[in-house]
Amino acid sequence: MAAAAYRSGEKLVNERDGMTHDYTRKGGIVHTEIMLPAHAPPEFQDRSTLWNSVEQIERSSDAQLAREIEVALPVELSRAEQLALVRAFVKDNFVDAGMCADFAIHDRETGNPHAHIILTIRPIKENGEWGPKCRKVYDLDGQGQRIPNGKGGWKNHREDTTD
């Protein structure tokens, strides 16, 4: 919840512990957006609803709730082109796999435009409910070394967990 509030520059209340995370004075945030699979509940377009739902599904108070990726954006592209690039990347790599994505583009005009992408660990099932967590699974060679596959060397693997 705190990461989502910070990256988006919003004020969010964590319903699980009652903590308020207020980053409304944070500067340099030029765009925020939530991208969902087509079968996700429409109320997840609200950042607070999405992340409170993620918090509620976990049984363990120290469970990993999300995964974050930060990507640099080419300064040669216009803001619209940067946004289109981030949207395509998020859709093709995460939303199409059933994950909900919350991203923010930051730019303080210092030559370092970048996007923070926060992803749910659990995908949304076709019925709109949370599925089992996705874990990183690596392909290994004969010596047990990771084999790069062009996507950071890992692929999502869904499995039921008990945390």
Backbone as CSV, one residue per row, in Angstrom:
resi,resn,N_x,N_y,N_z,CA_x,CA_y,CA_z,C_x,C_y,C_z
1,MET,0.825,-1.190,0.000,0.000,0.000,0.000,0.872,1.257,0.000
2,ALA,1.904,1.244,0.842,2.791,2.406,0.926,3.498,2.649,-0.403
3,ALA,3.959,1.581,-1.057,4.653,1.729,-2.339,3.716,2.304,-3.395
4,ALA,2.482,1.839,-3.428,1.514,2.347,-4.410,1.222,3.823,-4.162
5,ALA,1.091,4.206,-2.906,0.837,5.610,-2.568,2.031,6.478,-2.971
6,TYR,3.232,6.001,-2.664,4.442,6.765,-2.968,4.629,6.925,-4.469
7,ARG,4.530,5.839,-5.217,4.760,5.892,-6.659,3.716,6.755,-7.369
8,SER,2.471,6.716,-6.884,1.399,7.465,-7.538,1.239,8.886,-6.999
9,GLY,1.851,9.181,-5.860,1.699,10.504,-5.264,0.313,10.725,-4.695
10,GLU,-0.293,9.664,-4.176,-1.645,9.746,-3.632,-1.664,9.490,-2.133
11,LYS,-2.830,9.678,-1.563,-3.076,9.362,-0.162,-3.930,8.094,-0.142
12,LEU,-3.390,7.023,0.430,-4.102,5.748,0.493,-4.132,5.263,1.937
13,VAL,-5.244,4.669,2.319,-5.393,4.110,3.662,-5.396,2.596,3.558
14,ASN,-4.520,1.969,4.312,-4.452,0.519,4.380,-5.519,0.055,5.366
15,GLU,-6.552,-0.608,4.861,-7.652,-1.050,5.714,-7.238,-2.146,6.685
16,ARG,-6.160,-2.853,6.361,-5.711,-3.955,7.216,-5.165,-3.457,8.547
17,ASP,-4.345,-2.392,8.490,-3.729,-1.890,9.721,-4.135,-0.462,10.069
18,GLY,-4.947,0.166,9.218,-5.426,1.518,9.487,-4.422,2.618,9.182
19,MET,-3.241,2.271,8.677,-2.222,3.284,8.393,-2.570,4.088,7.144
20,THR,-2.328,5.398,7.230,-2.517,6.292,6.096,-1.151,6.606,5.501
21,HIS,-1.054,6.463,4.192,0.178,6.769,3.465,-0.124,7.945,2.554
22,ASP,0.388,9.130,2.902,0.067,10.360,2.178,1.310,10.898,1.471
23,TYR,1.315,10.785,0.151,2.412,11.301,-0.664,1.889,12.307,-1.683
24,THR,0.846,13.036,-1.309,0.241,13.985,-2.231,1.150,15.177,-2.532
25,ARG,2.180,15.401,-1.738,3.106,16.511,-1.983,4.318,16.097,-2.816
26,LYS,4.389,14.830,-3.177,5.525,14.336,-3.962,5.448,14.921,-5.368
27,GLY,6.536,15.421,-5.858,6.579,16.007,-7.200,7.163,15.051,-8.226
28,GLY,7.093,15.463,-9.483,7.717,14.710,-10.560,6.883,13.577,-11.124
29,ILE,5.658,13.426,-10.684,4.790,12.360,-11.198,3.968,12.944,-12.337
30,VAL,4.204,12.420,-13.548,3.546,12.994,-14.710,2.375,12.156,-15.216
31,HIS,2.293,10.902,-14.791,1.166,10.060,-15.211,1.071,8.852,-14.288
32,THR,-0.158,8.487,-13.925,-0.402,7.242,-13.197,-1.551,6.510,-13.868
33,GLU,-1.499,5.187,-13.782,-2.538,4.393,-14.445,-2.566,2.985,-13.876
34,ILE,-3.748,2.407,-13.869,-3.908,1.002,-13.506,-4.402,0.277,-14.745
35,MET,-3.722,-0.824,-15.075,-4.123,-1.659,-16.211,-4.539,-3.020,-15.665
36,LEU,-5.703,-3.477,-16.116,-6.279,-4.717,-15.609,-6.606,-5.679,-16.741
37,PRO,-6.582,-6.982,-16.448,-7.106,-7.935,-17.428,-8.596,-7.648,-17.652
38,ALA,-9.123,-8.023,-18.808,-10.521,-7.736,-19.150,-11.503,-8.317,-18.138
39,HIS,-11.150,-9.428,-17.500,-12.069,-10.091,-16.576,-11.899,-9.640,-15.123
40,ALA,-11.063,-8.652,-14.879,-10.871,-8.144,-13.517,-12.080,-7.322,-13.094
41,PRO,-12.386,-7.314,-11.800,-13.490,-6.467,-11.334,-13.216,-4.998,-11.663
42,PRO,-14.178,-4.292,-12.234,-13.949,-2.898,-12.638,-13.587,-1.983,-11.468
43,GLU,-13.999,-2.335,-10.252,-13.674,-1.496,-9.095,-12.170,-1.484,-8.789
44,PHE,-11.414,-2.404,-9.384,-9.960,-2.426,-9.187,-9.273,-1.285,-9.927
45,GLN,-10.012,-0.521,-10.750,-9.447,0.687,-11.349,-9.136,1.733,-10.271
46,ASP,-9.758,1.582,-9.114,-9.479,2.455,-7.978,-8.268,1.880,-7.233
47,ARG,-7.206,2.656,-7.120,-5.946,2.192,-6.523,-6.152,1.675,-5.102
48,SER,-6.914,2.367,-4.307,-7.150,1.948,-2.927,-7.881,0.608,-2.878
49,THR,-8.892,0.442,-3.701,-9.654,-0.812,-3.747,-8.759,-1.962,-4.195
50,LEU,-7.962,-1.734,-5.229,-7.072,-2.775,-5.739,-6.113,-3.253,-4.654
51,TRP,-5.359,-2.339,-4.062,-4.314,-2.761,-3.129,-4.870,-3.231,-1.791
52,ASN,-6.037,-2.725,-1.383,-6.657,-3.274,-0.175,-7.157,-4.688,-0.424
53,SER,-7.619,-4.974,-1.635,-8.023,-6.333,-1.979,-6.823,-7.273,-1.955
54,VAL,-5.689,-6.808,-2.467,-4.458,-7.605,-2.440,-4.073,-7.895,-0.990
55,GLU,-4.157,-6.890,-0.136,-3.830,-7.074,1.284,-4.767,-8.098,1.935
56,GLN,-6.051,-8.045,1.605,-7.048,-8.910,2.247,-6.901,-10.377,1.875
57,ILE,-6.412,-10.673,0.678,-6.350,-12.066,0.225,-5.228,-12.840,0.916
58,GLU,-4.228,-12.136,1.414,-3.093,-12.806,2.042,-3.382,-13.126,3.502
59,ARG,-3.012,-14.328,3.902,-3.231,-14.757,5.283,-2.088,-14.340,6.211
60,SER,-0.893,-14.278,5.680,0.273,-13.939,6.487,0.531,-12.438,6.440
61,SER,0.812,-11.850,7.582,1.046,-10.407,7.631,2.352,-10.006,6.945
62,ASP,3.263,-10.957,6.743,4.524,-10.628,6.079,4.625,-11.210,4.666
63,ALA,3.499,-11.534,4.068,3.476,-12.096,2.714,3.904,-11.044,1.692
64,GLN,4.560,-11.495,0.632,4.884,-10.590,-0.460,3.605,-10.319,-1.236
65,LEU,3.276,-9.045,-1.408,2.017,-8.657,-2.038,2.183,-8.257,-3.498
66,ALA,3.362,-7.777,-3.834,3.562,-7.230,-5.171,5.022,-7.376,-5.579
67,ARG,5.241,-7.157,-6.857,6.577,-7.139,-7.435,6.688,-5.795,-8.158
68,GLU,7.835,-5.131,-8.033,7.999,-3.832,-8.684,9.132,-3.871,-9.692
69,ILE,8.887,-3.212,-10.816,9.873,-3.089,-11.878,10.022,-1.602,-12.188
70,GLU,11.244,-1.166,-12.349,11.499,0.214,-12.750,12.181,0.183,-14.113
71,VAL,11.660,0.965,-15.045,12.219,1.000,-16.392,12.538,2.440,-16.788
72,ALA,13.707,2.613,-17.394,14.092,3.917,-17.921,13.351,4.150,-19.237
73,LEU,13.012,5.390,-19.494,12.312,5.750,-20.722,13.210,6.636,-21.580
74,PRO,13.228,6.408,-22.880,14.083,7.219,-23.756,13.668,8.693,-23.747
75,VAL,14.627,9.575,-23.515,14.333,11.008,-23.500,14.002,11.509,-24.905
76,GLU,14.405,10.748,-25.916,14.142,11.151,-27.301,12.666,11.027,-27.668
77,LEU,11.910,10.255,-26.901,10.486,10.077,-27.184,9.667,11.175,-26.512
78,SER,8.558,11.518,-27.143,7.624,12.466,-26.524,6.943,11.770,-25.348
79,ARG,6.274,12.537,-24.517,5.563,11.955,-23.376,4.515,10.951,-23.859
80,ALA,3.802,11.283,-24.929,2.792,10.374,-25.477,3.426,9.077,-25.957
81,GLU,4.587,9.165,-26.578,5.284,7.966,-27.056,5.803,7.135,-25.881
82,GLN,6.303,7.800,-24.841,6.749,7.089,-23.641,5.579,6.341,-23.008
83,LEU,4.445,7.005,-22.905,3.253,6.393,-22.328,2.803,5.190,-23.156
84,ALA,2.784,5.333,-24.461,2.396,4.220,-25.335,3.359,3.048,-25.176
85,LEU,4.636,3.335,-25.040,5.647,2.295,-24.858,5.423,1.542,-23.544
86,VAL,5.178,2.268,-22.461,4.933,1.631,-21.159,3.657,0.802,-21.208
87,ARG,2.606,1.356,-21.770,1.335,0.609,-21.859,1.509,-0.698,-22.632
88,ALA,2.189,-0.643,-23.760,2.391,-1.851,-24.573,3.224,-2.878,-23.807
89,PHE,4.279,-2.434,-23.138,5.139,-3.332,-22.366,4.355,-4.001,-21.239
90,VAL,3.589,-3.216,-20.508,2.810,-3.745,-19.382,1.738,-4.712,-19.873
91,LYS,1.027,-4.352,-20.921,-0.023,-5.223,-21.452,0.549,-6.550,-21.938
92,ASP,1.571,-6.471,-22.774,2.127,-7.672,-23.396,2.794,-8.620,-22.406
93,ASN,3.417,-8.077,-21.378,4.207,-8.906,-20.474,3.512,-9.266,-19.166
94,PHE,2.506,-8.507,-18.760,1.927,-8.730,-17.434,0.403,-8.844,-17.440
95,VAL,-0.269,-7.860,-18.003,-1.738,-7.869,-17.992,-2.280,-9.045,-18.790
96,ASP,-1.662,-9.357,-19.926,-2.094,-10.499,-20.726,-1.888,-11.822,-19.993
97,ALA,-1.037,-11.822,-18.956,-0.815,-13.020,-18.131,-1.741,-13.036,-16.911
98,GLY,-2.662,-12.073,-16.833,-3.644,-12.051,-15.750,-3.289,-11.179,-14.570
99,MET,-2.149,-10.494,-14.614,-1.743,-9.644,-13.500,-2.359,-8.256,-13.606
100,CYS,-2.571,-7.646,-12.463,-2.984,-6.251,-12.410,-1.715,-5.418,-12.304
101,ALA,-1.664,-4.320,-13.027,-0.474,-3.475,-13.035,-0.853,-2.041,-12.673
102,ASP,-0.082,-1.461,-11.778,-0.252,-0.083,-11.340,1.058,0.615,-11.681
103,PHE,1.018,1.571,-12.623,2.284,2.207,-12.988,2.204,3.718,-12.896
104,ALA,3.386,4.290,-12.715,3.521,5.748,-12.650,4.758,6.139,-13.443
105,ILE,4.610,7.186,-14.225,5.759,7.751,-14.929,6.232,8.956,-14.128
106,HIS,7.514,8.945,-13.808,8.135,10.036,-13.059,9.111,10.769,-13.970
107,ASP,9.124,12.074,-13.867,10.077,12.885,-14.631,10.212,14.232,-13.948
108,ARG,11.392,14.485,-13.404,11.676,15.775,-12.768,12.424,16.705,-13.720
109,GLU,12.356,16.379,-15.032,13.019,17.178,-16.066,14.528,17.245,-15.845
110,THR,15.115,16.162,-15.336,16.561,16.095,-15.124,17.207,15.112,-16.094
111,GLY,16.460,14.684,-17.116,17.006,13.760,-18.093,16.878,12.303,-17.697
112,ASN,16.006,12.012,-16.732,15.838,10.631,-16.267,14.360,10.241,-16.166
113,PRO,13.614,10.325,-17.280,12.228,9.855,-17.198,12.214,8.344,-17.005
114,HIS,11.326,7.879,-16.148,11.266,6.446,-15.868,9.869,6.077,-15.393
115,ALA,9.591,4.785,-15.434,8.286,4.288,-14.990,8.499,3.269,-13.882
116,HIS,7.652,3.345,-12.871,7.590,2.352,-11.804,6.346,1.512,-12.074
117,ILE,6.517,0.209,-12.169,5.406,-0.699,-12.447,5.272,-1.632,-11.253
118,ILE,4.138,-1.563,-10.579,3.873,-2.439,-9.441,2.873,-3.487,-9.909
119,LEU,3.234,-4.746,-9.733,2.437,-5.863,-10.235,1.923,-6.723,-9.101
120,THR,0.707,-7.199,-9.241,0.188,-8.148,-8.268,0.914,-9.477,-8.457
121,ILE,1.205,-10.142,-7.361,1.832,-11.465,-7.424,0.795,-12.495,-7.871
122,ARG,-0.426,-12.307,-7.411,-1.515,-13.211,-7.789,-2.216,-12.683,-9.044
123,PRO,-2.467,-13.533,-10.013,-3.246,-13.104,-11.180,-4.742,-13.132,-10.848
124,ILE,-5.522,-12.487,-11.678,-6.979,-12.536,-11.566,-7.461,-13.681,-12.443
125,LYS,-8.254,-14.581,-11.855,-8.822,-15.695,-12.626,-9.976,-15.186,-13.482
126,GLU,-10.405,-16.004,-14.427,-11.493,-15.632,-15.341,-12.785,-15.264,-14.605
127,ASN,-12.986,-15.822,-13.400,-14.199,-15.510,-12.638,-14.054,-14.239,-11.798
128,GLY,-12.919,-13.538,-11.938,-12.708,-12.285,-11.225,-12.127,-12.435,-9.831
129,GLU,-11.825,-13.664,-9.420,-11.230,-13.896,-8.103,-9.719,-13.989,-8.234
130,TRP,-9.037,-13.788,-7.094,-7.582,-13.914,-7.093,-7.179,-15.362,-7.277
131,GLY,-6.173,-15.593,-8.107,-5.629,-16.926,-8.333,-4.449,-17.180,-7.414
132,PRO,-3.817,-18.347,-7.581,-2.631,-18.655,-6.777,-1.464,-17.747,-7.176
133,LYS,-0.547,-17.569,-6.246,0.607,-16.712,-6.492,1.433,-17.199,-7.666
134,CYS,2.059,-16.256,-8.349,3.012,-16.568,-9.412,4.406,-16.498,-8.812
135,ARG,5.166,-17.525,-9.009,6.537,-17.581,-8.515,7.488,-17.524,-9.704
136,LYS,8.694,-17.016,-9.460,9.716,-17.039,-10.502,10.245,-18.459,-10.615
137,VAL,10.259,-18.971,-11.833,10.801,-20.299,-12.096,11.850,-20.142,-13.185
138,TYR,13.025,-20.635,-12.933,14.119,-20.493,-13.878,14.339,-21.798,-14.631
139,ASP,14.644,-21.688,-15.931,15.097,-22.832,-16.703,16.572,-23.021,-16.370
140,LEU,16.975,-24.275,-16.102,18.350,-24.561,-15.726,19.015,-25.451,-16.767
141,ASP,20.322,-25.232,-16.952,21.072,-26.102,-17.858,21.528,-27.351,-17.105
142,GLY,22.335,-28.208,-17.739,22.788,-29.460,-17.141,23.597,-29.284,-15.865
143,GLN,24.213,-28.108,-15.675,25.004,-27.832,-14.475,24.200,-27.069,-13.420
144,GLY,22.908,-26.898,-13.657,22.066,-26.195,-12.687,22.137,-24.685,-12.775
145,GLN,22.691,-24.149,-13.868,22.796,-22.705,-14.062,21.570,-22.186,-14.806
146,ARG,21.168,-20.967,-14.498,20.009,-20.361,-15.159,20.282,-20.150,-16.642
147,ILE,19.262,-20.443,-17.449,19.346,-20.232,-18.888,18.531,-18.986,-19.219
148,PRO,19.170,-17.930,-19.732,18.405,-16.730,-20.099,17.394,-17.053,-21.192
149,ASN,16.186,-16.495,-21.063,15.157,-16.742,-22.075,14.651,-15.460,-22.714
150,GLY,15.372,-14.366,-22.514,14.967,-13.113,-23.144,14.009,-12.288,-22.311
151,LYS,13.516,-12.826,-21.187,12.607,-12.070,-20.323,13.186,-12.038,-18.910
152,GLY,14.443,-11.716,-18.802,15.066,-11.632,-17.495,15.434,-12.990,-16.937
153,GLY,15.368,-14.034,-17.754,15.771,-15.355,-17.304,14.726,-16.081,-16.490
154,TRP,13.503,-15.572,-16.428,12.489,-16.243,-15.630,11.158,-16.202,-16.350
155,LYS,10.309,-17.080,-15.935,8.943,-17.092,-16.453,8.016,-17.276,-15.261
156,ASN,6.806,-16.824,-15.400,5.844,-16.976,-14.308,5.378,-18.417,-14.221
157,HIS,5.224,-18.885,-13.007,4.726,-20.218,-12.763,3.696,-20.097,-11.645
158,ARG,2.482,-20.522,-11.919,1.425,-20.414,-10.912,1.406,-21.675,-10.066
159,GLU,1.328,-21.466,-8.772,1.228,-22.603,-7.865,0.508,-22.147,-6.613
160,ASP,-0.186,-23.053,-5.980,-0.845,-22.719,-4.731,0.200,-22.598,-3.640
161,THR,0.028,-21.596,-2.764,0.929,-21.408,-1.638,0.102,-21.331,-0.371
162,THR,0.771,-21.412,0.735,0.045,-21.390,2.015,0.280,-20.132,2.797
163,ASP,0.943,-19.124,2.225,1.172,-17.902,3.000,0.150,-16.857,2.768
